[in-house]
Amino acid sequence: MNDIRRTILWVIFGFSMVLLWDKWQLHNGHKATFFPSTPAATAAAPAASAASGVAQSGTPAAAAAQGASAVPGQPAVAAQAPAREKVHVTTDLYRLTFDSEGGSLTHAELLQHADMADKSRNFQLLDDSAQRVYVAQTGLIGGSFPTHKTAMTVVPGPRELKDGEDEISVRFESPDVGGVKLAKTWTIKRGAYDIAVKHEVVNTGTAPVSPQLYLQLVRDGNKPPGESSFYSTFTGPAVFTEAKKYQKIEFKDIENGKVEIPKDSPNGYVAMVQHYFATAWLLADGTQREPFVRKVDTNLYAVGQLTSLGSIEPGQSKTIDARLFAGPQVETMMEKLYPGLELVKDYGWLTILSKPLYWLLDQLHKLLGNWGWSIVALVLLLKIAFYWLNAKAYASMAKMKAINPRIMEMRERLKDKPQQMQQEMMRIYREEKVNPMGGCFPIMIQIPVFIALYWVLLSTVEMRNAPWIGWIHDLSTPDPYFILPLLMTASSLLQTALNPVPPDPMQAKMMWFMPLVFSVMFFFFPAGLVLYWLTNNLLSIAQQWIINTRMGVPPQFNLPKFK
C-alpha cells in the first residue's frame, strides 16, 4: 500500500510535468503536445470578416477592421490639412505622446514602474516604433467620417501637470469630413490610471447622419520584452461582458478566424493584457456596444468595441464619454474602476482561491510594509490553517518510518513470493494500525491552495521592483546570486532525507533525483516564488521533525545508496 501511495504521488508529479511541457510548447509558439485546445466555433459574420480583413457593407466590425493604416471609404486628406505633430504630456504617473493624426495615444511611459531590462528607464506600456506597435485609437464609421487616420488640429494648452493641479487636458479637432466634425478631449487626472476621453460629434451637413464610434487597441503579437521562458503568462486581447463573462483570446485564434464573442452588450469592456499590465476601453453601463477582434496586418491585431450615436440632425451634436485604462494590474484599484476589470489579472483556473489569498497577502503587506515578509507571513498562516491536516500526514509518515525496517526485511525475505509478501505487508499494517494512504490525502487536499498562491505571486504587479532583504532588490526577478534557489534545493533534499525510504530501490533513487531536477527551474523563477517555496519547505520540515519526535521516532537522515 505504501507503493500505491507513492505511485499516486508520481502520477500527480508526472501530470504536472505534462502540463508544464504543454505550457512550454505554447509559450514558444508550438501546438500543445498532450492537450491541444479544441478550436472554438467560427465567429459570427462581423468577427469573421474582421479577422479576414475583408470589409463588408453593413458590417461595422469589418468596417473598423481595415487596419491601423487604412480606413475603407475614407477620402484622401486635403492639401490644406494641418501638419502632423506629436503632443507630449507629462503627469505624476505618465509620460504620454499623442499623434495629431486621429488624435490617438501612441506612447505611454509609466513613471512609477521601472523597465525590467534597464532599471534606469521607465516602463513603456504603449509605443509606436520600429520595434513594437501598441496604440489606442478611436474614430467614426458609418460613412466618410473622421477616423484615426484623419489629420486633426491640436488645440494649444498646457502639457505638464503642475503641482497643485488635479488634471490636464489635450483636445484634438477634426476638419469637416463627410458633413461631420469630431473633437476628442483626453483628460488625465492626478493619481489615476484611467484617462477620460470625450468625443463630441457635430453634424455640419444638410442631412441627418448616424455614425458609430469605435474604440480600439492595436498591438503586435509578440511577447513583451523581458518575459521569462520558464513560466507562461497570457498576452493578448480579452473581452468581458456579463453574458459571457471574461474571455481571453489567443492571437492565433484571431489569425484563424476562430473567435466567438458577444454581438451586442449593454456592459463590459475590451482589453489588451500582458504580464503585470493591461489597457482597456471602458464605456458607461447601459451604453450598447459591440465588441470585435481582428487581424489588422502581418503580426498586428486589434480588439475594440463599437457604439452607436443614433441619428444626429443637421446643426446638432452628440457627446459620448469613454475611459482608457492603461496601467498596472493592481487588483484593488481595478475593482473600483469597473466591475470585472480585475479579471485581467491572470490567476489561471483557480481564481476562486487566488482572490482571497491575494486579499490576505495585501492585508499582511499593509501591516508589515514589505512584500517579502508578507509572503513569509502568508505561508505561515496557511501552515497554521492546515496544521491538523499536515499533522495527520506526518504522523502517518512517522508510523510508516517506524515499521519500515520490518517491511524492508519482509520484502527481502519474500521477494520471490509476491502474493505472500502482499499478505504479510497487510498483516503488519493491521497490527501496527498504520494506514499507508494516511500521509497522501491530507497533502493532496492542500495542493490547490498552494497552486493558487503560486499564481497570486506570479501575477501580482506589486512584486515588481519590490525589495525583501539584503541582496533581494526585486521579488519579480530571479535571485541574482542564486542563494534562495540553493537553499530551496537543500531544503527539498532534507525533506527527502526525513521521509521513509521507499522499498523499491529505483523509487528510492528517483525520490532523490527528482528534487534536484525540479530545483533547476527555481534558479530562473522570480525570487518571490522561490521565497514562498523555501518558506513552505522549512515550515514543513520543522513540523515533521516535531511530530516525529513526539511519536518517539528519532529524526534520522535516510541518505541515498547509489550503486
N, C-alpha and C positions, 0 to 999 in steps of 0.2 A: 504493500500500500504506500510505503514511503516512495517507491519508484513511481507510483501513479501520481503522487503529489508533485514530484519533480518534473514528471512528463507534462503535467498541466502547465507548470510554470514555463517550461521550454516551449510549449505551444504558444503561450502568450508572448514570450520573447520573440519567437520566430515570426508570429503575425505582425508584431511591431516592426521588425526588420523589413518585412514585405511592404508595409505601409510607408516606411521611410524611403525604401528604394523607389516606390512609385512616385513619391513626392520629389525625389531627386531627379527622376526622369522628366517629370512635368516642368520642374524648375529650369531644366536645360533644353526645353523646347521639344522633348520627345513624348511619344504616347506612353501612358502608364502600361507597365508590363503585365501586372496581375489583375488590376481592377480598372480597365478603361471605362471612362464615363459614357453613359448612354446618351446618344445625340438627342437634343431637345426637339420638340415638334417644330416644324418650319413656321416661322412667324407669319403674322397676317401681312396683307399687302403693303402697308406703309413701311414696316421694318424690313421686309424682304427687298422691296425696291430700293430702300435706302442703302442696304448693305451692298447691293449690286452696283450702286452708283447710277442707276437709271431713273431719271425723273419722270414721273407720270403726272399728267394734269389731274388736278383734283386730289392729289395725294400730298398733304402738307409735309409729312416727314421726308418724303422723297425730294420735295422742292427745296427743303432746307438742307438736304443731304449732299448738295453738289460741291461740297468741299470748302476748304479754307481759302481757296484761291479763285473760286469762280461761283457765281450765282446765276442760275438759269433765268433767262429773260431780262437780265439787267443790262440796260444800255451802257455804252461806253461813257466814261466820265467826260464831261465837257472840258474844253480847254481852259476855261476860266475857273476851274475847280481850285479850292485853296491848296496851298502846298502842304505836303505830308510832313508831319512833325511828331517827335516823341515828347511826351509830357512826363516829367519825373516828379514824384510826390514822396515826401518823407514824413512819417508819423512816428509815434513811440514804438509801434510794433512792426511797421512795414517800411520798405523802400520799394515803391511801385513805379512801373513805366506803362503809360497808356499810349496807344497809337491813334493818331487822328484819323487814320483810315478805319472807319467804322466805329471809332470810339471804343476800341477793345482794350482789355487789360492783357498785356503781353509779357510782363515781368513782375515777379513778386519775391522779394527777399524778406525773410522773417528775422528781424533784428534780435529776437530773444533766443534764437536757435542757431548754433554753430554748425557748419558743414562737417560731416563725419570724416571726410578725407583730409580736409585742411581746416583745423580748428580756428585759424585766424580769419576765416571768411564766414559770412552769414550763409545760412541755408537758403538755396534758391528753390522755391516751390514751382513758380511759373517761369517760363523762359521761352524765347523765340529766337533761336540762334542756329548756327550751322550744326551744332552738336545735338540739340534736342528741341522739340516743339511741345509746348504745353501752354495753352492760352484760353481765355474766357471771352466769348463773343455773344453779341445779341444783334437782332435786326428784325425786319418785317418781311413777310411773304404774303402771297395772295394777289400779287400784281407787281408792276415795276416800281417797287417802293424802296426806301433806303434799307441797306443791309450792312453787314460787317465789312463790305468792300467799298462802301460809299465814302468818298472824301468828305470829311467834316471840318467845321471851323471850331477851334478851341477858344472858349471864352476866357479872357485874361482873369487872373486871380492869384491868390497866394498858393505856394507849392510846398510849404512846410508847416507842420502843425507846431505852433509855438507854445511855450509854457503859458498856462492859464487858459488855453483854448481847448474846447472839447471835441471839435470836429473840423474837417476841412472838406471842401467840395471841388470837383472838376466837372465842367459842363462842356458837352460837345453838341453842336447844332449842324444838322444836315441841310443841304440846299433842297429846293423843291424837286422831288423825284416822283414822277407819275401823279402829280397833284397832291403829294403828301410830304410833310416835313416831320422829321424825327429829332427830338432833343433828348440826350442822355445826361443825367446828372449822377455822378458817382460820389457818395458821401462816406468818408472814413471817419469813424469815431475813435476817440482815445480809449485804449484798453480793450478794444473789440476786434474779433477776428471775422465778424460778419460785416460786409460792405453793402450799404444801401444803394440800389440803382433805380432811379426814377426814369421812366420812359414817357415822354409827352408826344403824342401823335396829333398833328394838325392837318385837317383836310383843307388844302388850299385850292382845290379844283372846283368844278361846277356840278359834280355828280357824287352821290354817296359812295363811300368805299368801306370795305370790310376786311381790313388787314388782320393778320395773325402775327403775334410776337413770338420769336424763337429765342431761347436761351440755351447756349451750348458750351460744352467744354471739349476742346480738341487737344489731343496729345499723341505722341508716338507710342508704339507698342513695346518699347524697350523697358527693361527693368531699371529702376532708379540706380544711379551710380553709387557704388559702395555697398550694395546688397551682398549678404553672405551666401555662399553656395552650400552651406551646411545646414540650413534650415529654410523652409519655404514660407513666404508671405505673399498675400494676394496683391496684384497690381492690375487695375483695370476699372471699367465702368461699373456702376451699381445703380439700381433703381429701387425706390421704396414707395409703395402705396399701401393703404390699409387693406385693400382687397388681396394683394399678393405678397404683402409684407416685403422683406428685404431680399433682393436678388443680386447676386454677384454675377457678372457677365465676363467670360473669358474673351480676350481678343480673337482667339482662333475661332470661337463660335460666331463672332461678328463676321469674320473672314468667310466662313462657310454659310452664312445666312441662316444659322440655326439658333435663333434667339426668339423667345416668346415673352413679350411684356404687355401690360395692360394698354388697351387702345385709348382709354379715357378715364380720368380720375379727378375727383374734387379735392384731392390732397396728395401729399407725398413730395418727393424730391428726386433729383438725379445727381449723381456724384461721380468723381474720379478718385479712386482710392489707391494708396500705396502705403508701404510700411511707415507707421507713425503719423502720416499726414494725409489730408484729403481736401478736395474742393467740392462744393455742392451749390446748385441753384435752388433757392427756396422761394416759393410763392405762398401767399396767404391761403389758409384753408378756405374752401368754398369756391376758389377760383378753378374752373375746369382747366385741365391741362392734359396734353397727350405726350407721353414720354416716347423717345426714339433713340436708337443706337444705329451706327452705320460705320462703314469704312469710307474714309474721305479720300485717301490716296495710298500709295505704297507705304505700308507700316505707319499709317496715320488714321486715327479713329476718333469718333465723336460720340458723346452722349448728350442729350438735351431734352427740352420739352417745349411744346407749342401751346399757346393760349390765345383764344380769340378775343379781339377787342369789340366785336359786334359792329353794327353799322354806324358810321360817322358821317353826319350830314355836312354839306359844304359850309365852310366857315366855322365848323365846330371842332372840338378837340377832346381827346380822352387821355387819361393818365393811368398807368399801371405800375405798381411798385414791385420790386423783387429784391432779394438779398443774395449776395455771393459769399458763401463761407469759404475761406481759404486759410487754413491754419493747421495746428497740431490736433491730434485726436485725443484731447483731454475730455474724458467721458463726462465729468460733472458739468463742464462748460457746454458741451454739445447737447446734453439733455435739456438745458434751459433755452437753447436757440431754436430747436424744432423737435417735436416728438418723433422719436425713432432715428434721429441723426446720429446718436451714439452707436448705432449698429454698424457704422463704417469701421469701427474698431473691431478687428477680426479676432474673435475668440474661438473660431473653429466650430465644432459641433457640440461643445459643452458650455454654451453661453449661459444656460440656466444656473450653472455652478460658478462660472467665471465672474459674473457680475457681482454677486455678494462677496466673493473673495477680493475683488478689486475694491469694493466699498470698505471692507475691513482693512485692507492694506492702506488705503487713503486715510482712514481714521488713525491708524498707527503712525503714519507719517506726520499728521497734524500734531500728534503727541510727542514724537521723538525728533522730528525735524531732519531725519536722514533716511534716505530710501534704502540704503544697505542694512541699517539696523532694523528698519521696518520689515524687510524680508525675513531677517533672523527671528524677529518677534512673531511674525505671522506663522512661520513654520513651527515655532514653539507652541503657539496657541493651538494649531492643528494637531500637534503631537499630544497635547493635553486632552483635546476633544476626543481623540481616538485612543486614549491611553488604555482603556479596558479591552478594546479590540486587539491592540498590539500586545497587551499583557497575555491574553489567551493564546495568541500566535506564538509568542516567545516561550510561554510555559509549555506549550505542546512541543516546541523545538527542543526545549531543555530536557523533557522526558525522552524524546527520541534520542537525544545525545547520550543520556544516561544508559539507555539499553542498547546503544549502537554496538558496543563490543560483543554483546551476546548475538546480535543479528549478524555481525561480520563472521563470528566463529561458526554460527549455524550455516550461513551461506557457503562457507568454505567446506564444511563437513558434508553438506548435502548438494554440492554443486552439480552432481550427476543425477540427482533425483528432483527435478524442478517441481513436480506436484507435491511431493512430501515437504519440500522446502517452503512452499507457499502455505501449507497447512501448519507447519511449525511456526512460521512467522506470525500467522494469525493467532496462534495459541499464545505466543509471547505478548502480543498486543493486548489480548484479553486479560492475561494475568497481570500485566503492568498497568492496565486501564489507560492505554495510550490510543488516541485517535490519530492515525497518520495524516488525515486531512485537516486536523485541527489548526495547523500552522498556515494553511493555504487560504481558506476562505476569509478570515479576518483581514488579511493583506489585500486580497482581491477586491473587497468592498471599498477600500481606500483608494484604489488605483484611479478611478475617475476624478476624484478630488485633486490628486496631485498632478494629473494631466491638465486639469482646468487651471491650476495655479501656474503650470508651465506656460500656458497660453497667455495668462494675465501678465506674467513678467516679460514675455516675448513681445507683446503688443503695446505695452504701456509706454507712451512717449515721455513720461516724466523720468524714465530711466536714462534718457539721452543726456549725456554730459553730467550725470548726477554722480558725485563722488561718494565713496564709502570711507575707507581709512587708508592712510599711507599711500601706497603705490596705485590704488584703485581710484582713478580720477573720472571714470566713465563706466557706469554699470551696463551700458548697452553695447560695449565693445569687449573683445577678448582681453583677458588679463595679459598685460604687456610682458610680464616676466614668468607667466605660466605657474605662479605659485599656487593659486586656487585649484587649477586642474590637477597639479601634482598631489596636493593634499586630498582632493576628492578621490583620486586613484588609490592613494594609500588607505583612505577610509573604506573604500569598496573592498580592497584586499583584506583589510582587518575584519570586516563583516563576514567575508567568506571563510576566514580562518576560525571564526567563532561558531560557525554553523556546523551541524553534524556532517560527517564525511559520507558522501553517497556510497552505497555498497558497490556500485558498478565503477571499476577503475576509470573507464572512459568518461563517465559522468563527472567523476572527481577531478579529472584533468580539465574538462570543459568549464567546471564551476570556477576554476582559477583563470582560465584563459579568457572567458567572456568579459569579466570586469575590465581586463586590460584593453580588449578590443573596443568595448563600449566607451571607455575613458578617452580614447583617442579623439572622439568627436568633441569632447568638452574642452579640448585645447583651442577650439575655434568658436566655441559658443560665447555669448555675452557673459561678462563677469557676474551679472545679477543672477542669471540662470545657474551658473556653477556654484555661486554662494548659496542659493536655495538648496541645491542637491547636496552640497557638502554639509550644510546645517542639518538636513534631514538624516544624512548618514550618521553624523556624530551623535545626534539625539537617539537614533535607533540603537547604536552600539551601546550607549550608556544605559538605556532601558533594558536591553538584552543582558548586559553584564549584571545589572541589579537583580533581575528576575532569576537568572541562573544561580547567583549567589544565595538568594533566599530559598531556592529549591534544593540547595545542597549540592548543586552541580558546579564544582570549581571551574572558573574560566580556564580554558586551555586552547592553545592555538593548534589547529589541525593543518600543519604545513603540507604542501604538495610533495608527493613522492613520484617524480618522473623518472622513468627508466629509459 
